[in-house]
């Protein structure tokens, strides 16, 4: 029975199993299955692979997108560019190849969210400097959108939340939340922005998809801003993973 799955530390709120199980039903692939594998540490991966010989592909989520590298035989260009792996391909010769489809999912979803063509000189703020931020940064560079990374602590190449003055917010109409702030069950949380300084010119993209409307998005909407969650990004990156597993 061909098997696929997701590895991570805590997976009870993951949508991946539901997504792929429905996909298998739609494609009449009753012999396929998708499982969630919670690993206490990435060092448990070899034991999982030995225990699950039917595996044909894996997704990778936090906190293992970077930690998984030493367990791979090869890293594709997409993962090398981002610096993180979210898809593992099981090659016919037994090699494990790391890929990144997160940045493709974000890039293509963002294209559908912004006015087309993308306004010349559009600038963005990327909230958060973790693994998800890296995929967003690669996508923004591909789209020719300049950006600042924003974090709680000073970065040599970024900004802190304290530096996001009304003028800075006005000059950066695209704001992307890559932090977990606002994820279920802590839905009342949101990045510390001056939301009163937002306008209908702003586009707020939240990588979170549970809940479908985060506090970040609600506050943006109250100021007239356009908003979008990460569900479409999730679906696009999953489809890209499926292509990799079946080529």
C-alpha positions as CSV (number, residue, x, y, z in Angstrom):
1,X,0.0,0.0,0.0
2,X,1.7,3.3,-1.1
3,X,2.0,5.5,2.0
4,X,2.8,9.2,2.4
5,X,2.9,11.3,5.5
6,X,3.9,14.3,7.5
7,X,6.6,14.5,10.1
8,X,6.7,17.2,12.8
9,X,6.7,17.7,16.6
10,X,3.0,18.4,17.1
11,X,0.5,17.6,14.3
12,X,-2.9,17.4,15.9
13,X,-4.0,20.6,14.1
14,X,-2.5,19.7,10.7
15,X,-4.7,19.8,7.6
16,X,-2.4,17.7,5.4
17,X,-4.0,14.3,6.3
18,X,-7.5,15.6,5.5
19,X,-6.3,17.2,2.3
20,X,-4.5,14.1,0.9
21,X,-7.1,11.6,2.1
22,X,-9.7,13.6,0.2
23,X,-7.4,13.7,-2.8
24,X,-7.0,9.9,-2.8
25,X,-10.8,9.5,-2.6
26,X,-11.3,11.9,-5.5
27,X,-8.6,10.0,-7.6
28,X,-10.0,6.6,-6.6
29,X,-6.7,5.6,-5.0
30,X,-8.2,3.5,-2.3
31,X,-4.8,1.7,-1.8
32,X,-3.1,5.0,-0.8
33,X,-2.8,6.4,2.7
34,X,-1.5,9.5,4.4
35,X,-0.4,9.4,8.0
36,X,0.8,11.8,10.7
37,X,4.1,11.0,12.3
38,X,4.9,13.0,15.4
39,X,8.6,12.7,16.1
40,X,10.1,13.7,19.5
41,X,13.3,14.6,17.7
42,X,14.5,14.5,14.1
43,X,16.9,11.7,15.1
44,X,13.8,9.4,15.2
45,X,13.5,9.7,11.4
46,X,15.7,6.7,10.5
47,X,13.7,4.4,12.8
48,X,10.4,5.7,11.2
49,X,11.7,4.9,7.7
50,X,12.7,1.4,8.8
51,X,9.3,0.9,10.4
52,X,7.4,2.2,7.4
53,X,8.8,0.5,4.3
54,X,5.8,1.5,2.2
55,X,6.5,5.2,2.4
56,X,6.7,7.0,-0.9
57,X,7.0,10.6,0.2
58,X,6.9,12.8,3.2
59,X,6.0,16.4,4.1
60,X,8.0,18.1,6.8
61,X,6.8,20.8,9.2
62,X,8.1,22.6,12.2
63,X,10.6,22.3,13.8
64,X,12.2,19.9,11.4
65,X,12.4,21.8,8.1
66,X,16.0,22.7,8.7
67,X,17.0,19.9,11.0
68,X,16.1,17.2,8.4
69,X,19.0,18.1,6.1
70,X,21.6,15.7,7.5
71,X,19.2,12.8,6.9
72,X,18.9,13.5,3.2
73,X,21.0,12.3,0.3
74,X,20.4,15.3,-1.8
75,X,18.8,18.8,-1.6
76,X,17.0,20.2,-4.6
77,X,17.6,23.8,-5.8
78,X,14.2,24.9,-4.3
79,X,15.2,23.8,-0.8
80,X,18.8,25.2,-1.2
81,X,17.4,28.6,-2.1
82,X,15.0,28.7,0.8
83,X,17.2,27.0,3.3
84,X,14.4,24.7,4.4
85,X,12.8,21.4,3.3
86,X,9.1,20.7,3.4
87,X,8.9,17.8,1.0
88,X,11.0,14.6,0.9
89,X,11.1,12.7,-2.4
90,X,11.8,8.9,-2.2
91,X,13.8,8.3,-5.4
92,X,13.6,5.0,-7.1
93,X,17.2,4.3,-6.2
94,X,16.6,4.8,-2.5
95,X,17.9,8.3,-2.2
96,X,16.0,10.9,-0.1
97,X,15.8,14.2,-1.8
98,X,14.7,17.4,-0.1
99,X,12.5,20.0,-1.8
100,X,10.7,23.2,-0.9
101,X,7.2,23.8,-2.3
102,X,6.2,26.4,0.4
103,X,7.7,29.2,-1.6
104,X,5.9,28.1,-4.7
105,X,2.6,28.0,-2.8
106,X,3.1,31.5,-1.4
107,X,4.4,33.0,-4.6
108,X,1.4,31.7,-6.7
109,X,-1.2,32.5,-4.1
110,X,0.2,36.1,-3.7
111,X,0.0,36.6,-7.4
112,X,-3.7,36.0,-7.2
113,X,-4.1,38.3,-4.3
114,X,-2.2,41.4,-5.5
115,X,-3.3,43.7,-8.4
116,X,-1.9,42.5,-11.7
117,X,0.6,43.5,-12.9
118,X,2.2,43.9,-9.5
119,X,2.5,47.7,-8.8
120,X,5.9,49.0,-9.7
121,X,8.0,49.7,-6.6
122,X,5.7,47.7,-4.3
123,X,7.4,47.1,-0.9
124,X,6.6,44.6,1.8
125,X,7.1,43.9,5.5
126,X,7.7,40.2,6.4
127,X,6.7,39.7,10.0
128,X,8.8,37.0,11.6
129,X,12.3,35.6,10.8
130,X,11.8,31.9,11.1
131,X,11.7,29.1,8.6
132,X,8.4,30.3,7.0
133,X,9.9,33.7,6.5
134,X,12.7,32.3,4.3
135,X,10.2,30.8,1.8
136,X,8.3,34.1,1.7
137,X,11.6,36.0,1.1
138,X,12.5,33.8,-1.9
139,X,9.0,34.3,-3.4
140,X,9.2,38.0,-3.0
141,X,12.6,38.2,-4.7
142,X,11.2,36.2,-7.6
143,X,8.4,38.6,-7.9
144,X,10.7,41.6,-7.7
145,X,9.2,42.9,-4.5
146,X,11.6,44.6,-2.0
147,X,11.0,43.9,1.6
148,X,12.1,44.3,5.2
149,X,12.1,41.4,7.7
150,X,10.5,42.4,11.0
151,X,11.3,40.7,14.3
152,X,11.1,41.3,18.0
153,X,14.8,41.5,18.4
154,X,17.1,43.7,16.3
155,X,18.4,42.2,13.1
156,X,21.4,43.4,11.2
157,X,19.3,43.5,8.0
158,X,15.8,44.0,9.3
159,X,13.5,46.1,11.5
160,X,11.9,45.6,14.9
161,X,8.2,46.1,15.6
162,X,9.1,49.3,17.5
163,X,10.5,50.8,14.2
164,X,7.2,50.3,12.3
165,X,6.1,53.9,12.4
166,X,3.0,55.1,10.5
167,X,5.4,56.3,7.8
168,X,7.0,52.9,7.5
169,X,3.7,51.2,7.3
170,X,2.5,53.7,4.7
171,X,5.6,53.0,2.6
172,X,5.0,49.2,2.7
173,X,1.5,48.4,1.5
174,X,2.1,44.6,1.6
175,X,2.4,43.0,5.1
176,X,2.9,39.3,5.4
177,X,2.6,37.5,8.8
178,X,4.9,34.4,9.0
179,X,4.7,34.1,12.8
180,X,2.4,31.7,14.6
181,X,0.6,34.5,16.4
182,X,-3.1,34.0,16.1
183,X,-3.0,30.3,15.4
184,X,-5.7,28.2,17.0
185,X,-6.3,27.9,19.9
186,X,-4.6,31.2,20.7
187,X,-6.8,33.1,18.3
188,X,-6.8,36.4,20.2
189,X,-3.1,37.0,19.5
190,X,-1.7,39.1,16.6
191,X,1.5,40.8,15.6
192,X,2.1,44.1,17.5
193,X,1.4,46.6,14.7
194,X,-0.2,50.0,14.8
195,X,-3.3,48.7,13.0
196,X,-4.9,52.2,13.1
197,X,-2.2,53.3,10.6
198,X,-3.4,50.8,8.0
199,X,-5.5,51.9,5.0
200,X,-7.5,50.4,2.1
201,X,-4.1,50.6,0.2
202,X,-2.8,47.8,2.4
203,X,-2.7,44.1,1.6
204,X,-2.3,41.8,4.6
205,X,-1.4,38.1,3.9
206,X,-1.4,35.7,6.9
207,X,0.2,32.3,6.4
208,X,-2.1,31.0,9.1
209,X,-5.1,29.1,7.9
210,X,-6.6,28.0,11.2
211,X,-8.6,30.0,12.0
212,X,-9.6,31.1,8.5
213,X,-9.8,34.7,9.7
214,X,-7.1,35.7,12.2
215,X,-7.0,38.6,14.5
216,X,-4.3,40.1,12.3
217,X,-6.8,39.9,9.4
218,X,-9.7,41.2,11.4
219,X,-7.8,44.3,12.5
220,X,-6.6,44.9,8.9
221,X,-10.2,44.6,7.6
222,X,-11.4,47.1,10.2
223,X,-9.0,49.6,8.6
224,X,-10.2,48.8,5.1
225,X,-7.2,46.6,4.1
226,X,-7.4,43.6,1.8
227,X,-6.7,40.3,3.6
228,X,-5.9,36.7,2.7
229,X,-5.1,33.6,4.7
230,X,-2.7,30.8,4.0
231,X,-5.2,28.1,2.9
232,X,-4.6,28.5,-0.8
233,X,-0.8,28.5,-0.2
234,X,-1.3,25.2,1.7
235,X,-3.2,23.7,-1.2
236,X,-0.8,24.8,-3.9
237,X,2.3,23.5,-2.0
238,X,0.5,20.2,-1.4
239,X,-0.2,19.8,-5.1
240,X,3.4,20.6,-5.9
241,X,4.5,17.9,-3.5
242,X,2.1,15.4,-5.2
243,X,3.8,16.2,-8.5
244,X,7.2,15.5,-7.0
245,X,6.1,12.2,-5.5
246,X,4.6,11.0,-8.8
247,X,7.0,12.1,-11.5
